[in-house]
Amino acid sequence: MTNSGSALRKTAPASASAGEAQASWAAPSGRESRPDMSAEVKAASSPFQSLFSQSPLWPAHPMLGEPALFSPQCGRSLDRSLNFLVSRLTFGLAPSALAEVYFDWLIHLAASPGKQAELAQEALLKSAHLMRQTFLSALPHEASAENKPKAADKRFGAPEWNTWPFSFFRDAFLLQESWWDSATKNIHGMTRQHTRVANFVARQLLDMTAPSNFIATNPVVLGETVTKMGTNLVEGLSNLAEDLDRSWTGQPPVGTERFKVGENVAATPGKVVYRNDLIELIQYEPTTEKVHAEPVLIVPAWIMKYYILDLSQENSLVKYLRDEGFTVFMVSWKNPTAEERDLGMDAYRKLGILSALDVVEHIVPGTQVHAVGYCLGGTLLSITAAALAGEIADGRKERFKSLSLFAAQMDFIDAGELTLFINESQVSFLEDVMYEQGVLSAFQMAGTFQLLRSNDLIWSRVVRDYMMGKRMPSSDLMAWNADATRMPARMHGEYLRRLYLDNELTGGHYHVDGKPIALTDIRAPLFVVGTETDHVAPWRSVYKINLFTDTEITFALTTGGHNAGVVSPPANSKRQFRIATRAATDTYIDPDRWLAETPRQSGSWWPAWTDWLRKKSSGRMTAPPHLGGAGAREDLPPAPGTYVFQR
């Protein structure tokens, strides 16, 4: 079997040692030369580095009398290849991880007769309740009015669901869902994570069988079919065929073609002022005669294209900052391929944030920088700031005027439903898959996030697009969401293992250049944003930064999710937010108390943030710096650059 990983394997002579085999590795012919990261690979503390070590296929010193027919390295290669093939059937989920959960649940439930009795009693009571509801539904409308359920589940919010037999289908499903929720919780002896995974899997399987997902049991779909004489089903079938064709041919979803990068999204005028093997740095043209002396450097997550913060002009944070008198720089990450498989977290820190920071300081010399990090970009920005604190101790000036972190986590113990997929079995399985591919594909990443919100992102779409025959109008945010990226194997393995699995950053075990770092060393003031319905970075997890830093923190909590809550232009009057500041000497306030004591405000949080940036700036207003500064390269393209177009 050949794949992208096979090009990196090398068979060493039988007499060579494992270290000599590692040293003799060379990049495949035709591969573009890049900075040698081998020293960083060897220095990495993550066990993931073992995936990239090259050892001889045959043992150098086989035991006397035993033929050297099958080495451990050959066995690992076979295991990786098998896991890679299995992942194609399981959509990247490790069967062993799911088996662990199932048997943990089964064994402990079998050993808990009391819990079994409770479940049997609950089943009996729910069955009796269902029979009563079925009987009452046959009575006149007035007699059964009090029994009409509240539309807590939006799948059954339409009034048609209150008529028999659809009310029976609905009630039977909801009661079954409630029973399985009880059956997968509070089982003595189960681990906390296995309990959450068992509950999640049961919910996913039940959602597949919801009566709203089938034509014959969905009264809204049936009514639409009768009204339109079945044309909605014909249109739905046409939509399905179109979506399958676009998926198989690699085309973007329907409607997203209206949003073109560089034309009506990512269209803010500017110029690429720096490029290396990992980033393009964009400097945007000013819109005011004078600008604040301190520039703004934005570091988005590389799990996404940067223009989430530069969508259409009415939704562009970049445009808003320019109009407020700030000089804005943006990091645009390269969409990696298998060629970049060896790039790790430290490479992203050095080639990404530090390289961009050096260029910004060259273009705007003699001043500090307002740094902004979004999602994973915010996590890496905090790591960088903590690592640079050692330079301050050695007498160098603080390079950051302030740090703004949008939906970025430092502690990953309570990192939301995404942690359901993070355990040793799953991470090891995924490492094997990425070893074969060289990257984590965009399809695999998108599938994980869709599972977290399957009702909103999968089943509601099935009903709307393929049964009702309707399409949801596309938006700039939807078009951006469809423009997915890949992640290098080593980086993603380190990210999952070091941050999610081992929680090294807040545990004092995260090393940079061989030295442990601490977030308490950060002295720049922080502006931290959490979003109320975030499934990726729950706001209470984001709020934990108050436990791990000793600097001033302004925390803002906005309505919306991980993306829509951050993209909150002032023109959107539907948004609300809360904001409060904790001085470095103030005592800690837990998130529930903070929520109760902090009043809600109407509108976008953007104006409050830019006001905070002004207060943290020096107050000096200067002429806008020249694009690229002294000695600017003329061979670099205008914004949005070239990396953003990579598929």
N, C-alpha and C positions, 0 to 999 in steps of 0.2 A: 504494500500500500504506500502510495506517495502522497505527501502533503507538505504544507509549508514548514512543518517542523523538521521534516527529514533532511532538509538542506543543512541544518545546523549540527547533525550528528556526524561523528567521525570515528572510524575504527582505528585504534592504535595498535602497533605491533605487539605481539604477545609478550615481548621482553620489556616493553615500556612500562613505567610506573604510572599510577593514576595521575600524579601531579604532572608528569611529562606529557600525558595525553591532554590535560587541560591546557598546558602551556602551548601545545602545538596547534590548538584550534585556530582557524582563520576564517574570516568571512567568506561566503561563497563568491566566486568570480562574478564580476559585474555589479556587485553590491556597492552602493554609494558609501564612501568613506565618511565616518562620523567620529566625534571625539571618543577616545578609548575609555569606556566606562568599566573596564574589567576590575580596576582597583576598587571601584564603588561596589561592584557585584560581590567581591570577596569580603568587603567590609560590612556588608549588610547583615543585620542581626536576624533577619527573617529566615525561617526554615525554607521559604520558597526558593532561596538561592540554589538549593540542591537540585532543583529541577533543571537548571541550566548548566550544571557542572558536567563535563564530558569525561567519562571514565572509560577505560579500555573494555572492549566487548568480551575479551577473554582474560581470565585472571592471570596475573604475571607468574604466580607460583602455585599451580594446582597441587593438591595433596598427593602424596606418593601413592601410586597404584590406582588413582581415580582419574578418569578422562575429563578434561575441561570442556564439557560439551554445552553447558548452559550457565552463563554467568548471571549474577544478580542484576547487573545493568540490562542485560538482554531481557530478563524477566520483567523489570520495570517498564521497559519499552513496550512489551506485550500488554502489560496492564493498562498503560496509558492509551494504547490504541483501542483496547476493548472498551474502556470508559468513554473514549471519544465516540465510538459507534453507538454505545448505549445512550449517550446524551442526545443523539438524533431522535431517539424514540421517546425520551422523557423530557424533552425541551430543557435540558440542562439541569434537571433535578436529580439528585443522587438517590437511586433506589434503596441503597443501604440506610440513608438518613431517614427515609420514610418508613422503612422496615423497623428501625429502632423505635420510632414513635409508636407504630402500631403495636408492637409486642410489649412495649412499656405500658401502653394503655390496656391491652388485653390481659396481661399478667396481673397487674394491680387491680383491675376491675374484677377479675376472677377470684382474687384473694380478698375481696371486700363484699361479703354477703349483705352487710348493712346498706351499702351503696346500691347494690342490686335491688334490695327491697324498696328503697326509696324510688328508684327508677320505675319499678313495676307499679308502685302506687301512683306515681305521676302519670304513667301511661294510662292507667285505669281512669284516673280523674279527667285526663284530657279527652279520652274517648267518650266518657259520659258527657263532658261539656260539648263535644262535637255533635253528639246525638241530640242533645237539647237544642243546640243552635239550628240543626237541620229541621227539627220539628217546628221551632218557632218561625223559621223562614217560610213555612207553609201557611202561617196565620195571616190575617189582614195586616196591611202596612202599619197601622197604628200600634198593633200589639207587638210588633217586632222592631219598632223604631229604636227602642232603648238598647237593643242588641246589635245595632249596626256598629261595627268596629270603627275606631278612629283610624284615619289614613296615616298611620305612623310609617308604614312601608310605602314608598312612593310608587312601587310597582303595582300596587293595588289601590291607588288613590282615586281612580275614576269611579263615578257613581254606578257604572254598569256592574261592578264587582259585588254590589249589594243584592243582586238578584240571583235567585236559585236557577241552575245548580252551580253557578260560578262562585257564589258565596261559600258553598260547600268545598269546592276545590281550593279556594283561598284559605279557609279556616283549617282545613286538613293539612295543608302545607305549612302554615304558620305554627300550628300546634306541633307538627313533626319537627320543625326547625327548632322550636323551643325545647322539645324533649332531647334532641341531640346536643343542644347547647349544654343542658344539664349533664348528659351522659359523658361529655368530654371535659368536664370541669370538676374541681374539688374531689379528685380521686387520690386518696391518701397514698403517698409513696412515689407518685409521678413527679419527674423533674418539672420545674417551672416552664422551661422552654418546650418540652415535649407536650405539656398540657396546652400551651398556646398553639403549637403546630397542629395537634390533634383537633382542636376546636376550629382552627382555620381551614384545615382540609375538609372536615365535615361540612363546614359552611360552604366551601367551594363546590363540593359534590351536590349538596342540596340545591344550591343556586342553579345548577345545570337543569334540575328537574322542576323548577318553579313553573306553575301553570301559566304564568305570563309569557313563557318562552315557546308555547305551542299554539298553533292556530285554533285547534278544536277547543281549547280550554281558556282562551283569552277573549272575553266578550268585546273588548275594544277592537281587536283585529277582526273578529267575526262581523261586527257591525260595519266596519269599514269595507269588508269584502262584499257584504250585501249591498251597501250603498253604491259602491263603484262597480258592482257586478264582476268582481274578481280582477279588475285591472290593477289593483294595488299589488296583487300577488305576481302578476306579470311584470310590473315595474320592479318589484322586489327581486325577482329572479334575474332581471336585467342588471340590477345593481350588484347582485352577487357575482354574476359573470364578469362584470367590469372590474370589480375589486380583485377577484382571483387573477384576472389577466394582468392587472397592474402589479400585483404582488409577485407573480411568477416572472414578469419581465423587468422588475426592479424600478417601476415607475412610482412616483409619489401618489398619495391618496387623491381622490377626486376633489377638485376645487382648490387644492393648494397651488396649482400652477398659476393662479391669479397673483400670487405673491412671489416676486422675483427678487432674489438677493442682489443688491446694488441698485435696484430700481425703486421699489416701494417698501422694501424692508432692508435693513442694514444699508440705508441710503444716506446717512448723515455724511456731509462732505469732510474729507480728511485725507491723510496720506500714510502709507506704511513707511515708518522711519527706521525700522530695524527688522531683520529676519535672521533666524538661525534654523537648525534642523528641527526645532520643536515649536517655535512661536513666530508670529508676525506681530509687531507692536505698531498699533495705529495711533496717530496723533490727529485729533479733530480740529478743524478750523474754528476759530473763535467767532462769536456773533456780537461781542461787545467791544468797545474801544479800549476798555481797561479790564484786566482780569485779576483775580486774586493771585498773590505771589506764589502760593502753594498749589501745585498741580494735583489732580486726582488720577490715580492709577487704579484701574479696575481689573481684577483677576477673576474671571468666570470659571466655572468648573469645566474640565475637559470632557466631562460626560455629555456636554451639550455644546452647540454652536454659540458663539459669543453674543449673537444678535438677539438673544432673549432680552437684552438690555438696550437694543437698538432696533425695535420693531418698526412698524409704520410711524410716521412722524408724530402722530397724536399719542402714541404709546411708548415713545422712546425716552428712556432715562438719560441717555447720552445727550440728546437734544435739550432736555430740560436742564441738565447741568451746564451746558454751554450758554443757554439763555440766562442762567443765574450768575454768569461771570466767572466760570471755572475753566481752566485748561484741562482737557480730558484726554487720557491715554487709555487704550484698551488692548488687552492681550487676546490675540486670536490664536487658538491652539491648532496645531496640525492634526488632521484626522489620521491616526497611525495605521500602519499595515503590519504584516508579519515582519517586515524589515526592522521595525522598532520594538520588537518583542522584548529586548533586554533593557529597555529604559524603565527605571524604577522611580520611586517617590523622590529620591534625592536628585535624580536627573531633572525631574519636573521642577524641583525647587531651584536648582542652579541654572538650568537652561531657560526656565520659565520666569519665575518671580525675580530672582537676583539679576538675571540679564536685563530684564525689563526695567528694574529699579536703577541699574547703572546707566542705562540709556536716558531715562527720564532725568536723572541728576545731571547728565551731560547737557541735555537740552535746556533744562531750567536749573542752572548751577546755583549753589549757595543757599538752597532752601530745602525744607523738609517736604515730605510727600504725604498727602491724604490717601491711604491705601484702602481699597474696597475689595472684599472677597465674597463670592456668592457660592453657597453650597460647599462642595469639596474644595473649591478655590479658596473659600474662607478658612477652612481647616488648614490647608497648606500655608496660607498667609500667616496664620497664627503660629504655626511651627517655625516659619521663617523669622517672624518677629522675636520669638523666644530664643532662637539660635543667635540672632544678631545682638541680643542683650549682652552676650559675652564680650562683644566688641566694645560696647559702651563701658563695661567694667574695665576694659583695657585703655580707656581714654578717648575712644572715638565718639563723635556726636551721634545722638539718636537720629536715625534716618526717617522715621515715621512721625508725622505730625499728629496723626490719628489713625485708628483702624475702624472700619465699618464692616460688619459681618452680617450677611443676609442669609438666613436659614442655614446656618453653618453650625455643626456640632463639634464639640471638643471631647465629650464623654459619650461612649457608645453602649453603655449598659442598657439604657432605655431608649434605644434608637428606633422605636416604632416597629411596624410589622415587617420591615425589611430584615430585621434580625431573625425572623422566622427561618430564613434561608441560610443563616450563618451558624454553622457548627463545624467541628473538625471533619466530620464525614463529608459534608457538603463542600467545604472549602477545598479539601484534598481532591475531591472528584472534579471540581471546577478547575483546579490547577492542572490536572491531567488533560482536561479538555482544551484549556488555553495553551498548554505546551504543544499540542498537536496543531492548533490553529495559529498560534503566535499572538492572537488578540482575543478579546471578548467581543463578539459581533454585536452590531446594533440590534439585530433581531432578538438575540438572547437577552439583552438588556431591556428592550422594550417589553418583551414577554413577562419579565419579572414585575415590572411596574403595572402592567395590565392586570396581573393576578391580584395585586394589592387592592385594586378597585374594579373587580370583575363586573359587578352590577352596572357601574357607570360606563366602563370602557369596552365591555364585551357584550353582555346580554341585552342591555338597553339598545345598543346599536343594532343587534340582530333583529330585535322587534321593530325598531324604527325603519331601518334601511331595507330589510329583506321581507318583512311581513306587511308593514304599512306602506312600503314603497316610497318612502320619503327620504330626503337627505338633509342633514343638518348644515346650515350655511357655514362655510369655512371662514376662518379668521386668521389674522397674522400669527396669533399664538398657536393655533392648530397647525399652520404651515411650518412654523419653527419646530414644533414638537415632532413632526414627521421627518425632519432633517437630522437624523440621528448620527451618532459617531461611534467609533470603536475605542477600545482601551487596550494598551499594551499588556501582554501577559504578566510580565514581572510586576509592573506598577499595580495592576489590579489585584494580583495575589498579595502583594505587600499591604495594600490598602485594606483588604478584607481581613488578613491575618493579624497585622500589627495594630490596626485601629479597632475594627469590629470584634474580632475574636479575642485578642489579648488585651485590648483597651490600654495600650502602652502609653498613650499621650497623657492621660490624667493619672496613670499609675506610676509615673516617674521612670518609665523604662524605655521611652522613645529616645533613640540616639541619633544625633546629627554630627557627622564628622568624628565619630567615635566617642562623643560626649553626651550624657543625658541632658535633656532640656526640661525646663519647667515653665509653665504658662505664668506662674507668679512673677517671673522676671520681666514680663511685659509692662512697660511704664506708660505707653501712649494711651490716651483715653479711648474708650470703646463705645461704638454705637452698634447695638445688636438688634436685629429684627427677627422675630418669630412670626409664624402664620398659624391661625387658629385651627385649620383643618389640614395641616401638613401630614401626609402619610410617610414622607421620606425623612424629614427632620422634625419630629414633634416638638412643639414650642416649649414644652416642659424640659425636654432634653437640651434644647438650645439654651434655655434659661440657666442651665447648670454651670455656665461659664462664670456665674457669680460665685461659685464655690471654689474656683480654681485660679482666680486672678486677684491681684491686690491693687487694681487701678480703678479709676472712675468708670462706671458703666451706665450708659443710658440704654434702657431696654424698651423697645417698641413692639407691641403685639397688634397685628393687623388682621382683619378678616380676610378670608380666602385661603388658598392652598399654597403649595410649594412654589408654584410659578405665578398664578394669578394674584396671589397676595403681594408678591414683590413687584410685579408690573401693575402699578397702581397710580396712574396719572391723575393729577388734580381734577381734570375734567370729569373723572368717574366719581360722581357724588354718592354712589351706593356704598362705597367703602367706609369703614370705621376703624379706629385704632385706639390703643391705649399707650401711654408713654410716661416713664418716670426715670429719674436719675438717682443712682446710688453712689455717693462719694466713697473714696478709697477707705475712709475711716468709719463708714457706716456699718452697722450690724447687718447680718444676712436676713433677708425676708424670703420665706418659702413661696413657691409659685402660686399656690392657692390663695394665700393671704395677699400677695401682690395683685392678683386678679380681682379680689374683692375690694381692695382699697384704691385701685387706680381707676379713675373715671374714664368712660368711653367718650371719644371725640368723633365727630363726623368728618368725612373727607379723607383725602389721601395723606399718607405719612411722609410723602416726598418733601413738602414744604418744611415740615418740622426737622427733617434730616438736613436740608440745605441750610436752615437757620443754625443748626448745631455746627455744621462745617464752618460757617462764617465766624461763629464764636470761638472755634478752636483754631482759626487762622490767625495770622499776625496782624491782619487789618490793612496791610499794604496792598495797594492796587498798582499794577504795572502794565506796560504795553505787552500784548500777547507775544509769546516767544515764536520765533521763526519755525516753521514746520521742519523738523529734523535737526534744528540747531545748526551750529557752525559745522561745516563740512558735510552737510546733508547729502545722502546718496540720491542721485537723480535716476538711477536705474530701478528703484523700487516703485511699485504701482500705487495708484490712489486707493483710498478706502473703497470697498471693504477688503482689499488684498486678494490673495490667491488661495490661501489655506481654507478659507470659508467655503470655497466651491468644491473641495475634495469630497468625494463620495466613498 
